[in-house]
Amino acid sequence: MSERNRREFLAGAASLLAAAALPGASLLAGQTPRFDLVITGGRVIDPANGIDGIRDVGILGTRIGRVAERIPPDQARQSLNAAGKIVTPGLIDSHVHCYEGVANVGIDADQIGLARGVTGVIDAGSAGATTFPGFRQYVASRARTRVYALINISGPGMTIGNETADLAFLDPDACARAIAANRDVIVGVKVRMLAGIPAGQDVEVMRRARAAADQAGVPIVVHIGGQTSPLTRIVEQLRPGDVITHAFRRDGSILDGAGKPYPEVMEAVARGVNLDIGHGRGNLDFDVAERALAQGILPTTISSDVHRGNSLGPVFDLPTTLSKFMEMGMTLPQVIERATSAPARIYPLGLELGTLTEGAAADVALFEVTEGRYEFTDSGGKRRAGTQRLVPYAALRDGRPFGSINP
């Protein structure tokens, strides 16, 4: 986040804090307000409900109370004027690394979360069965951002290099037990196809991940690109609801040497396997993405894979990643869907997130779409000129603005 964007986000948060501190001056004597806060006049984009238009959003306690074309001022204790802003469900970044100080690339969850309009993050395999207790205690339980996790099939997780190269670390039963004991946080199994896996052993790595996921009843997320077996042998072990991440990387993507999708991958997608971006330091190639999009191959989810090694570029954060896909031709509602309702549908998050449906958790984000001349960079250094970018303005989790003195 640039210094200017940081100031804009802090200004937005300050507006929310001011709104939360003001008495309901518009209330008539003796009236009881229906909502604690109403966000008024913003362009609400809620793909889960097919909403894209000017709406008011009423919040009652920690829940969404109502979304309507107009909520009378006398029904709100406080209000926030969102005219000219985009109002969305809080974004969900389904691929980050936030085991700060333990995993080699971990970054602070709130730095990449609420501070960027991202109210929920899913750590993608930083911790395994033997290292997850620390992740739960020191990251998930302390962050202001909602933190979930994909547990690494390798016990040590990303606390060691090439963690899937040694089968001795891959215990499906231990992985499944960890999931069973932490279902409020763990939402899937992560398996990384790394270049260090001995030739041919990658199929066994997938088999063990499959066993753990099936035993626990959660999806697999497979990092592709380093496998020695043909990608088709990896994909054949995926089931509906599973996820292929880094789908648009340069080497080892879902496209063959001629730029066409592997038929087996498209067959997997047709039966319910999801495609994720996972931008990261080496996993988004503009040429591959543009070829895929031109053939009608859209990602199911757009995630940043942001961590300590790329948060200052080229990834920066999830809104910047979404902006890159807008530059490549996807619409604002399309990218918002892939960072809200889509991940909420795939992963068992335990709450109704990624939507502004009445009764859902009051996780809300406000953005500005700024016009200008911008330069976007992919993981390999390719540059694209853009004219729009999505800039975080403010965020609430459970109806409370980020920055509030009360947790």
VEXFITOR-885353 format. One record per residue (C-alpha): residue in three letters; x, z, y. Coordinates in Angstrom, 3 decimals. Example, Ala and Ser with C-alpha at 12.3 -4.5 7.8 and 13.67 -1.06 7.14 Angstrom:
VEXFITOR-885353
+------+----------+----------+----------+
: type :        X :        Z :        Y :
+------+----------+----------+----------+
:  ALA :   12.300 :    7.800 :   -4.500 :
:  SER :   13.670 :    7.140 :   -1.060 :
+------+----------+----------+----------+
//
This chain:
VEXFITOR-885353
+------+----------+----------+----------+
: type :        X :        Z :        Y :
+------+----------+----------+----------+
:  MET :    0.000 :    0.000 :    0.000 :
:  SER :    1.422 :   -1.002 :    3.387 :
:  GLU :    1.678 :    1.534 :    6.192 :
:  ARG :   -1.204 :   -0.204 :    7.971 :
:  ASN :   -3.391 :   -0.112 :    4.869 :
:  ARG :   -2.491 :    3.519 :    4.290 :
:  ARG :   -3.622 :    4.363 :    7.818 :
:  GLU :   -6.865 :    2.427 :    7.318 :
:  PHE :   -7.587 :    4.248 :    4.066 :
:  LEU :   -6.876 :    7.614 :    5.675 :
:  ALA :   -9.183 :    6.648 :    8.549 :
:  GLY :  -11.919 :    5.839 :    6.064 :
:  ALA :  -11.387 :    9.103 :    4.239 :
:  ALA :  -11.470 :   10.923 :    7.570 :
:  SER :  -14.827 :    9.289 :    8.321 :
:  LEU :  -16.183 :   10.579 :    5.033 :
:  LEU :  -14.820 :   14.049 :    5.664 :
:  ALA :  -16.356 :   14.070 :    9.134 :
:  ALA :  -19.688 :   12.982 :    7.679 :
:  ALA :  -19.489 :   15.746 :    5.097 :
:  ALA :  -18.885 :   18.317 :    7.837 :
:  LEU :  -21.691 :   17.259 :   10.177 :
:  PRO :  -25.087 :   18.959 :   10.090 :
:  GLY :  -28.119 :   16.784 :    9.465 :
:  ALA :  -29.000 :   16.402 :   13.140 :
:  SER :  -31.631 :   13.766 :   12.423 :
:  LEU :  -33.733 :   16.127 :   10.309 :
:  LEU :  -37.038 :   17.222 :   11.696 :
:  ALA :  -37.720 :   20.939 :   11.854 :
:  GLY :  -38.645 :   22.348 :    8.482 :
:  GLN :  -37.795 :   19.206 :    6.543 :
:  THR :  -35.641 :   19.355 :    3.455 :
:  PRO :  -33.282 :   16.381 :    3.078 :
:  ARG :  -33.511 :   14.459 :   -0.150 :
:  PHE :  -29.850 :   13.375 :   -0.218 :
:  ASP :  -26.609 :   15.106 :    0.630 :
:  LEU :  -25.028 :   11.886 :    1.869 :
:  VAL :  -26.317 :    8.394 :    2.539 :
:  ILE :  -23.916 :    5.484 :    2.898 :
:  THR :  -25.765 :    3.057 :    5.133 :
:  GLY :  -25.671 :   -0.651 :    5.844 :
:  GLY :  -22.819 :   -1.754 :    3.581 :
:  ARG :  -22.732 :   -4.792 :    1.327 :
:  VAL :  -23.361 :   -3.142 :   -2.025 :
:  ILE :  -21.885 :   -4.952 :   -5.026 :
:  ASP :  -23.058 :   -3.337 :   -8.261 :
:  PRO :  -22.693 :   -5.918 :  -11.052 :
:  ALA :  -24.228 :   -3.608 :  -13.656 :
:  ASN :  -27.541 :   -3.876 :  -11.801 :
:  GLY :  -27.163 :   -7.375 :  -10.393 :
:  ILE :  -27.018 :   -6.083 :   -6.829 :
:  ASP :  -25.158 :   -7.964 :   -4.105 :
:  GLY :  -26.660 :   -7.315 :   -0.700 :
:  ILE :  -27.045 :   -4.916 :    2.201 :
:  ARG :  -28.195 :   -1.580 :    0.834 :
:  ASP :  -28.138 :    2.129 :    1.498 :
:  VAL :  -26.732 :    4.431 :   -1.185 :
:  GLY :  -28.081 :    7.965 :   -1.414 :
:  ILE :  -26.013 :   10.659 :   -3.117 :
:  LEU :  -27.437 :   13.930 :   -4.359 :
:  GLY :  -24.876 :   16.425 :   -5.567 :
:  THR :  -22.564 :   14.679 :   -8.004 :
:  ARG :  -24.981 :   11.853 :   -8.834 :
:  ILE :  -26.278 :    8.633 :   -7.382 :
:  GLY :  -29.761 :    9.435 :   -6.101 :
:  ARG :  -30.992 :    6.049 :   -4.958 :
:  VAL :  -29.937 :    2.561 :   -3.897 :
:  ALA :  -32.415 :    0.886 :   -1.572 :
:  GLU :  -32.635 :   -1.593 :    1.264 :
:  ARG :  -33.228 :    1.333 :    3.563 :
:  ILE :  -33.230 :    5.088 :    3.148 :
:  PRO :  -34.854 :    6.857 :    6.128 :
:  PRO :  -32.359 :    8.889 :    8.175 :
:  ASP :  -34.461 :   12.044 :    7.826 :
:  GLN :  -33.769 :   12.022 :    4.081 :
:  ALA :  -30.023 :   12.601 :    4.539 :
:  ARG :  -28.021 :   15.672 :    5.397 :
:  GLN :  -25.140 :   13.434 :    6.418 :
:  SER :  -24.718 :    9.699 :    6.710 :
:  LEU :  -21.821 :    7.274 :    6.788 :
:  ASN :  -22.168 :    3.912 :    8.510 :
:  ALA :  -20.675 :    1.313 :    6.171 :
:  ALA :  -21.660 :   -1.765 :    8.176 :
:  GLY :  -19.091 :   -4.488 :    7.602 :
:  LYS :  -17.753 :   -2.741 :    4.513 :
:  ILE :  -18.034 :   -3.475 :    0.791 :
:  VAL :  -19.571 :   -0.623 :   -1.189 :
:  THR :  -18.947 :   -0.633 :   -4.950 :
:  PRO :  -18.952 :    1.733 :   -7.871 :
:  GLY :  -15.587 :    3.454 :   -7.987 :
:  LEU :  -13.130 :    1.030 :   -9.526 :
:  ILE :  -11.804 :    1.674 :  -13.032 :
:  ASP :   -8.239 :    0.538 :  -13.660 :
:  SER :   -8.193 :    0.161 :  -17.428 :
:  HIS :   -4.413 :   -0.242 :  -17.771 :
:  VAL :   -1.991 :    2.044 :  -15.919 :
:  HIS :    0.911 :    4.334 :  -16.777 :
:  CYS :    0.589 :    7.769 :  -15.188 :
:  TYR :    2.499 :   10.193 :  -17.441 :
:  GLU :    4.718 :   10.978 :  -14.480 :
:  GLY :    8.033 :   12.628 :  -15.247 :
:  VAL :    7.711 :   12.124 :  -19.008 :
:  ALA :    7.093 :    8.472 :  -19.883 :
:  ASN :    9.835 :    6.342 :  -18.407 :
:  VAL :    7.610 :    4.468 :  -15.948 :
:  GLY :    4.961 :    7.118 :  -15.222 :
:  ILE :    3.542 :    7.412 :  -11.702 :
:  ASP :    1.237 :    9.931 :  -10.034 :
:  ALA :   -2.380 :    9.235 :  -11.022 :
:  ASP :   -3.836 :    9.916 :   -7.579 :
:  GLN :   -1.311 :    7.654 :   -5.864 :
:  ILE :   -2.617 :    4.688 :   -7.861 :
:  GLY :   -6.141 :    6.060 :   -8.239 :
:  LEU :   -8.376 :    7.595 :   -5.589 :
:  ALA :   -5.948 :    6.696 :   -2.831 :
:  ARG :   -6.627 :    3.011 :   -3.663 :
:  GLY :  -10.397 :    3.155 :   -4.179 :
:  VAL :   -9.877 :    3.577 :   -7.935 :
:  THR :  -11.864 :    6.591 :   -9.095 :
:  GLY :  -10.929 :    6.251 :  -12.769 :
:  VAL :   -7.796 :    5.162 :  -14.611 :
:  ILE :   -6.968 :    4.645 :  -18.270 :
:  ASP :   -3.365 :    5.320 :  -19.182 :
:  ALA :   -2.286 :    2.636 :  -21.639 :
:  GLY :   -0.272 :    4.318 :  -24.347 :
:  SER :    2.186 :    6.480 :  -22.435 :
:  ALA :    1.468 :    9.327 :  -24.852 :
:  GLY :    1.179 :    9.400 :  -28.635 :
:  ALA :   -0.059 :   12.090 :  -30.985 :
:  THR :    3.005 :   14.307 :  -30.533 :
:  THR :    3.215 :   13.971 :  -26.733 :
:  PHE :   -0.472 :   13.877 :  -25.835 :
:  PRO :   -0.959 :   17.646 :  -25.342 :
:  GLY :    1.357 :   17.517 :  -22.325 :
:  PHE :   -0.466 :   14.485 :  -20.926 :
:  ARG :   -3.761 :   16.308 :  -21.187 :
:  GLN :   -2.497 :   19.531 :  -19.629 :
:  TYR :   -0.326 :   18.191 :  -16.837 :
:  VAL :   -1.975 :   14.861 :  -15.958 :
:  ALA :   -5.589 :   14.501 :  -17.068 :
:  SER :   -6.613 :   18.065 :  -16.251 :
:  ARG :   -4.931 :   18.183 :  -12.832 :
:  ALA :   -5.550 :   14.817 :  -11.202 :
:  ARG :   -8.335 :   14.291 :   -8.667 :
:  THR :   -8.776 :   10.828 :  -10.156 :
:  ARG :  -10.612 :   10.633 :  -13.490 :
:  VAL :   -7.891 :   10.115 :  -16.081 :
:  TYR :   -8.512 :    8.725 :  -19.549 :
:  ALA :   -6.010 :    7.518 :  -22.118 :
:  LEU :   -5.337 :    5.002 :  -24.820 :
:  ILE :   -3.253 :    6.898 :  -27.343 :
:  ASN :   -0.142 :    5.123 :  -28.561 :
:  ILE :   -0.067 :    4.487 :  -32.303 :
:  SER :    3.525 :    5.728 :  -32.157 :
:  GLY :    3.687 :    9.517 :  -32.080 :
:  PRO :    6.236 :    9.835 :  -29.255 :
:  GLY :    4.462 :    7.189 :  -27.186 :
:  MET :    6.487 :    5.684 :  -24.368 :
:  THR :    8.843 :    8.633 :  -24.161 :
:  ILE :   11.248 :    6.510 :  -26.230 :
:  GLY :   12.137 :    2.845 :  -26.040 :
:  ASN :   10.643 :    0.345 :  -28.500 :
:  GLU :    8.389 :    3.053 :  -29.841 :
:  THR :    6.769 :    0.813 :  -32.476 :
:  ALA :   10.081 :   -0.388 :  -33.939 :
:  ASP :   10.321 :    2.523 :  -36.385 :
:  LEU :    7.422 :    2.837 :  -38.807 :
:  ALA :    8.300 :    6.487 :  -39.367 :
:  PHE :    6.711 :    7.229 :  -35.977 :
:  LEU :    3.450 :    5.444 :  -36.819 :
:  ASP :    1.104 :    7.896 :  -38.548 :
:  PRO :   -2.526 :    6.677 :  -38.463 :
:  ASP :   -3.910 :   10.015 :  -39.649 :
:  ALA :   -2.097 :   11.976 :  -36.927 :
:  CYS :   -3.298 :    9.480 :  -34.344 :
:  ALA :   -6.910 :    9.760 :  -35.527 :
:  ARG :   -6.728 :   13.566 :  -35.512 :
:  ALA :   -5.499 :   13.549 :  -31.926 :
:  ILE :   -8.402 :   11.333 :  -30.923 :
:  ALA :  -10.925 :   13.577 :  -32.695 :
:  ALA :   -9.571 :   16.614 :  -30.852 :
:  ASN :   -9.588 :   14.907 :  -27.438 :
:  ARG :  -12.572 :   12.567 :  -27.326 :
:  ASP :  -13.305 :   13.474 :  -23.719 :
:  VAL :   -9.989 :   11.882 :  -22.685 :
:  ILE :   -8.828 :    9.456 :  -25.411 :
:  VAL :  -10.870 :    6.244 :  -25.448 :
:  GLY :   -8.841 :    3.914 :  -27.668 :
:  VAL :   -5.625 :    3.157 :  -29.533 :
:  LYS :   -2.799 :    1.275 :  -27.832 :
:  VAL :   -0.339 :   -0.789 :  -29.855 :
:  ARG :    2.515 :   -2.621 :  -28.199 :
:  MET :    3.882 :   -5.751 :  -29.833 :
:  LEU :    7.484 :   -5.321 :  -28.691 :
:  ALA :   10.521 :   -7.513 :  -29.170 :
:  GLY :   12.277 :   -4.643 :  -30.949 :
:  ILE :    9.913 :   -4.631 :  -33.937 :
:  PRO :   11.795 :   -5.965 :  -36.994 :
:  ALA :   10.735 :   -9.456 :  -38.054 :
:  GLY :    7.476 :   -9.449 :  -39.960 :
:  GLN :    6.894 :   -5.736 :  -39.468 :
:  ASP :    4.484 :   -6.318 :  -36.589 :
:  VAL :    1.654 :   -6.993 :  -39.043 :
:  GLU :    2.178 :   -3.558 :  -40.593 :
:  VAL :    2.204 :   -2.019 :  -37.115 :
:  MET :   -1.181 :   -3.634 :  -36.477 :
:  ARG :   -2.473 :   -2.496 :  -39.858 :
:  ARG :   -1.681 :    1.120 :  -39.017 :
:  ALA :   -3.258 :    0.841 :  -35.572 :
:  ARG :   -6.352 :   -0.654 :  -37.209 :
:  ALA :   -6.517 :    2.239 :  -39.666 :
:  ALA :   -6.323 :    4.854 :  -36.900 :
:  ALA :   -8.892 :    3.118 :  -34.698 :
:  ASP :  -11.341 :    2.621 :  -37.566 :
:  GLN :  -11.012 :    6.229 :  -38.671 :
:  ALA :  -11.671 :    7.465 :  -35.111 :
:  GLY :  -14.255 :    4.839 :  -34.167 :
:  VAL :  -12.519 :    3.606 :  -31.005 :
:  PRO :  -11.234 :    0.185 :  -29.905 :
:  ILE :   -7.699 :   -1.130 :  -30.233 :
:  VAL :   -5.878 :   -2.466 :  -27.193 :
:  VAL :   -3.007 :   -4.706 :  -28.265 :
:  HIS :   -0.160 :   -5.625 :  -25.943 :
:  ILE :    0.872 :   -9.151 :  -26.914 :
:  GLY :    4.028 :  -11.091 :  -26.169 :
:  GLY :    6.722 :   -9.548 :  -28.341 :
:  GLN :    5.353 :  -10.175 :  -31.821 :
:  THR :    7.471 :  -12.124 :  -34.305 :
:  SER :    4.517 :  -13.212 :  -36.420 :
:  PRO :    2.211 :  -15.909 :  -35.027 :
:  LEU :   -0.282 :  -14.522 :  -32.519 :
:  THR :   -3.062 :  -15.653 :  -34.824 :
:  ARG :   -1.960 :  -13.100 :  -37.455 :
:  ILE :   -2.266 :  -10.334 :  -34.881 :
:  VAL :   -5.620 :  -11.523 :  -33.595 :
:  GLU :   -7.164 :  -11.734 :  -37.052 :
:  GLN :   -6.983 :   -7.938 :  -37.300 :
:  LEU :   -9.068 :   -7.433 :  -34.159 :
:  ARG :  -12.738 :   -6.512 :  -34.251 :
:  PRO :  -15.580 :   -6.785 :  -31.700 :
:  GLY :  -14.855 :   -4.391 :  -28.851 :
:  ASP :  -11.080 :   -4.575 :  -29.220 :
:  VAL :   -8.918 :   -5.799 :  -26.350 :
:  ILE :   -6.022 :   -8.230 :  -25.973 :
:  THR :   -4.038 :   -7.169 :  -22.919 :
:  HIS :   -1.466 :   -9.269 :  -21.020 :
:  ALA :   -3.553 :  -12.311 :  -21.962 :
:  PHE :   -2.209 :  -14.384 :  -19.039 :
:  ARG :    1.497 :  -13.596 :  -19.356 :
:  ARG :    4.104 :  -16.377 :  -19.272 :
:  ASP :    5.577 :  -16.061 :  -22.770 :
:  GLY :    3.349 :  -15.280 :  -25.724 :
:  SER :    0.057 :  -15.657 :  -23.865 :
:  ILE :   -3.244 :  -16.814 :  -25.328 :
:  LEU :   -2.314 :  -20.416 :  -24.424 :
:  ASP :   -0.149 :  -22.622 :  -26.630 :
:  GLY :    2.773 :  -24.755 :  -25.474 :
:  ALA :    0.386 :  -27.454 :  -24.280 :
:  GLY :   -1.530 :  -24.999 :  -22.108 :
:  LYS :   -4.552 :  -24.900 :  -24.433 :
:  PRO :   -6.037 :  -21.696 :  -25.841 :
:  TYR :   -5.363 :  -20.922 :  -29.477 :
:  PRO :   -8.603 :  -21.648 :  -31.359 :
:  GLU :   -8.264 :  -18.356 :  -33.228 :
:  VAL :   -8.166 :  -16.471 :  -29.924 :
:  MET :  -11.294 :  -18.220 :  -28.677 :
:  GLU :  -13.001 :  -17.474 :  -31.988 :
:  ALA :  -12.065 :  -13.807 :  -31.537 :
:  VAL :  -13.472 :  -13.820 :  -28.011 :
:  ALA :  -16.669 :  -15.414 :  -29.305 :
:  ARG :  -17.093 :  -12.561 :  -31.768 :
:  GLY :  -16.609 :   -9.897 :  -29.098 :
:  VAL :  -12.870 :   -9.371 :  -28.570 :
:  ASN :  -12.050 :   -8.788 :  -24.895 :
:  LEU :   -9.301 :  -10.282 :  -22.721 :
:  ASP :   -7.507 :   -8.003 :  -20.255 :
:  ILE :   -4.961 :   -8.872 :  -17.579 :
:  GLY :   -2.528 :   -5.916 :  -17.370 :
:  HIS :   -0.564 :   -7.495 :  -14.490 :
:  GLY :    2.509 :   -5.291 :  -14.704 :
:  ARG :    6.094 :   -6.210 :  -14.038 :
:  GLY :    6.104 :   -9.103 :  -16.504 :
:  ASN :    2.571 :   -9.915 :  -17.607 :
:  LEU :    0.760 :  -12.061 :  -15.043 :
:  ASP :    1.833 :  -15.668 :  -14.567 :
:  PHE :   -0.037 :  -17.652 :  -11.927 :
:  ASP :    0.427 :  -20.957 :  -13.777 :
:  VAL :   -0.966 :  -19.547 :  -17.033 :
:  ALA :   -3.836 :  -17.803 :  -15.241 :
:  GLU :   -4.776 :  -20.936 :  -13.302 :
:  ARG :   -4.722 :  -23.066 :  -16.453 :
:  ALA :   -6.914 :  -20.557 :  -18.269 :
:  LEU :   -9.383 :  -20.218 :  -15.408 :
:  ALA :   -9.598 :  -24.009 :  -15.037 :
:  GLN :  -10.704 :  -24.162 :  -18.692 :
:  GLY :  -13.394 :  -21.561 :  -18.115 :
:  ILE :  -11.460 :  -18.737 :  -19.770 :
:  LEU :  -12.208 :  -15.659 :  -17.689 :
:  PRO :  -10.748 :  -12.206 :  -18.337 :
:  THR :  -13.181 :   -9.548 :  -19.479 :
:  THR :  -11.331 :   -6.905 :  -17.481 :
:  ILE :   -8.801 :   -7.101 :  -14.675 :
:  SER :   -6.284 :   -4.261 :  -14.713 :
:  SER :   -3.079 :   -3.646 :  -12.822 :
:  ASP :   -0.651 :   -2.112 :  -15.360 :
:  VAL :    0.711 :   -0.355 :  -12.293 :
:  HIS :    3.568 :    2.098 :  -12.789 :
:  ARG :    6.659 :    3.436 :  -11.097 :
:  GLY :    8.534 :    0.169 :  -11.618 :
:  ASN :    6.030 :   -2.097 :   -9.852 :
:  SER :    3.953 :   -0.021 :   -7.428 :
:  LEU :    6.076 :   -1.299 :   -4.526 :
:  GLY :    5.639 :   -4.876 :   -5.749 :
:  PRO :    4.654 :   -7.196 :   -7.134 :
:  VAL :    1.622 :   -5.247 :   -8.431 :
:  PHE :    1.059 :   -2.587 :   -5.739 :
:  ASP :   -2.404 :   -1.545 :   -7.004 :
:  LEU :   -5.683 :   -2.704 :   -8.530 :
:  PRO :   -7.280 :   -4.008 :   -5.297 :
:  THR :   -4.240 :   -6.245 :   -4.760 :
:  THR :   -4.533 :   -7.520 :   -8.336 :
:  LEU :   -8.214 :   -8.286 :   -7.748 :
:  SER :   -7.259 :  -10.101 :   -4.540 :
:  LYS :   -4.917 :  -12.359 :   -6.520 :
:  PHE :   -7.754 :  -13.446 :   -8.769 :
:  MET :   -9.941 :  -14.112 :   -5.729 :
:  GLU :   -7.162 :  -16.377 :   -4.461 :
:  MET :   -7.253 :  -18.172 :   -7.825 :
:  GLY :  -10.957 :  -18.914 :   -7.437 :
:  MET :  -12.883 :  -15.956 :   -8.842 :
:  THR :  -15.574 :  -14.531 :   -6.587 :
:  LEU :  -15.663 :  -11.019 :   -5.159 :
:  PRO :  -18.597 :   -9.984 :   -7.409 :
:  GLN :  -16.760 :  -11.395 :  -10.442 :
:  VAL :  -13.615 :   -9.362 :   -9.847 :
:  ILE :  -15.589 :   -6.212 :   -9.011 :
:  GLU :  -17.475 :   -6.553 :  -12.311 :
:  ARG :  -14.182 :   -6.711 :  -14.204 :
:  ALA :  -13.042 :   -3.464 :  -12.625 :
:  THR :  -16.319 :   -1.524 :  -12.872 :
:  SER :  -19.079 :   -2.293 :  -15.373 :
:  ALA :  -16.861 :   -4.214 :  -17.822 :
:  PRO :  -14.378 :   -1.411 :  -18.605 :
:  ALA :  -17.237 :    1.102 :  -18.576 :
:  ARG :  -18.935 :   -0.973 :  -21.268 :
:  ILE :  -15.838 :   -1.327 :  -23.472 :
:  TYR :  -14.545 :    2.240 :  -23.461 :
:  PRO :  -16.379 :    5.463 :  -24.449 :
:  LEU :  -15.892 :    7.246 :  -21.130 :
:  GLY :  -18.485 :    9.938 :  -21.774 :
:  LEU :  -20.197 :    9.456 :  -18.395 :
:  GLU :  -22.169 :    6.685 :  -16.755 :
:  LEU :  -19.427 :    5.155 :  -14.640 :
:  GLY :  -18.818 :    1.746 :  -13.137 :
:  THR :  -22.354 :    1.530 :  -11.740 :
:  LEU :  -24.527 :    2.828 :   -8.906 :
:  THR :  -27.511 :    3.332 :  -11.190 :
:  GLU :  -29.678 :    6.299 :  -10.257 :
:  GLY :  -28.355 :    9.325 :  -12.134 :
:  ALA :  -24.870 :    7.871 :  -12.651 :
:  ALA :  -21.811 :    9.777 :  -11.502 :
:  ALA :  -21.418 :    9.426 :   -7.730 :
:  ASP :  -18.074 :    7.646 :   -7.915 :
:  VAL :  -18.141 :    5.218 :   -4.998 :
:  ALA :  -15.540 :    3.099 :   -3.231 :
:  LEU :  -15.602 :    1.395 :    0.154 :
:  PHE :  -13.460 :   -1.640 :    0.928 :
:  GLU :  -12.863 :   -4.147 :    3.642 :
:  VAL :  -12.265 :   -7.806 :    2.896 :
:  THR :   -9.722 :   -8.744 :    5.529 :
:  GLU :   -9.098 :  -12.318 :    6.623 :
:  GLY :   -5.610 :  -13.572 :    7.369 :
:  ARG :   -2.596 :  -15.252 :    5.884 :
:  TYR :   -1.340 :  -13.393 :    2.851 :
:  GLU :    1.316 :  -14.091 :    0.264 :
:  PHE :    0.743 :  -12.954 :   -3.300 :
:  THR :    3.433 :  -12.761 :   -5.968 :
:  ASP :    3.070 :  -12.815 :   -9.743 :
:  SER :    5.251 :  -11.003 :  -12.272 :
:  GLY :    7.821 :  -13.800 :  -12.358 :
:  GLY :    8.190 :  -14.218 :   -8.609 :
:  LYS :    5.871 :  -17.216 :   -8.143 :
:  ARG :    4.090 :  -17.098 :   -4.797 :
:  ARG :    0.625 :  -18.123 :   -3.718 :
:  ALA :   -0.838 :  -18.205 :   -0.225 :
:  GLY :   -4.168 :  -16.473 :    0.252 :
:  THR :   -6.628 :  -15.970 :    3.078 :
:  GLN :   -8.424 :  -12.803 :    1.906 :
:  ARG :   -7.523 :   -9.470 :    0.480 :
:  LEU :   -9.463 :   -6.447 :   -0.665 :
:  VAL :   -8.332 :   -3.376 :    1.265 :
:  PRO :   -9.327 :    0.201 :    0.297 :
:  TYR :  -11.218 :    2.073 :    3.003 :
:  ALA :  -12.520 :    5.267 :    1.369 :
:  ALA :  -13.507 :    6.717 :   -1.993 :
:  LEU :  -15.660 :    9.463 :   -3.457 :
:  ARG :  -15.547 :   11.078 :   -6.864 :
:  ASP :  -18.636 :   13.028 :   -7.913 :
:  GLY :  -19.958 :   12.588 :   -4.392 :
:  ARG :  -16.969 :   14.229 :   -2.744 :
:  PRO :  -14.597 :   12.261 :   -0.540 :
:  PHE :  -10.990 :   11.977 :   -1.549 :
:  GLY :   -9.013 :   14.220 :    0.770 :
:  SER :  -11.598 :   17.004 :    0.795 :
:  ILE :  -10.084 :   20.473 :    0.896 :
:  ASN :  -12.427 :   21.446 :   -1.936 :
:  PRO :  -11.594 :   20.078 :   -5.413 :
+------+----------+----------+----------+
//
